[in-house]
Amino acid sequence: MTGTERKNIVPGKRVRVVQKQDQRSGNLTEGVVDRLLTNSATHPHGIKVKLTDGTVGRVKEIIE
């Protein structure tokens, strides 16, 4: 599942995000959502979140 819709992402959910510095390489970081930073319902590049370890990035995959 992709992370372009805010309704699919809730704190505590396991996701893979792309950080700003990794956008060109596409390197994904896995973690657990702490809070959502994007206020709009959707975003074409993924909803921006902060993970529990402090990492900030856009959700590319939601791990079921």
C-alpha positions, -999 to +999 in steps of 0.1 A: +000+000+000+013+034-009+015+063+016-002+091-005-034+091+016-034+105+051-063+082+062-042+051+057-014+063+081-018+063+119+007+066+147+021+032+156+019+019+120+051+004+105+062+022+073+091+027+049+099+064+042+123+082+020+143+110+037+151+143+019+188+134+013+178+100-001+152+112-026+176+108-056+188+073-046+154+061-034+169+046-003+141+037+021+142+038+059+119+015+079+103+026+112+072+032+133+051+064+128+052+088+158+033+117+142+020+129+109+034+162+096+013+166+064-021+182+071-037+177+037-057+145+029-034+134+001+001+142-012+015+130-045+050+123-031+037+107+001+025+119+035+054+134+056+058+117+090+081+117+119+092+082+131+097+072+167+135+074+162+132+110+151+136+104+113+115+126+091+104+115+056+077+108+031+058+075+034+065+053+003+052+020+016+029+009+045+039-024+059+008-045+067 
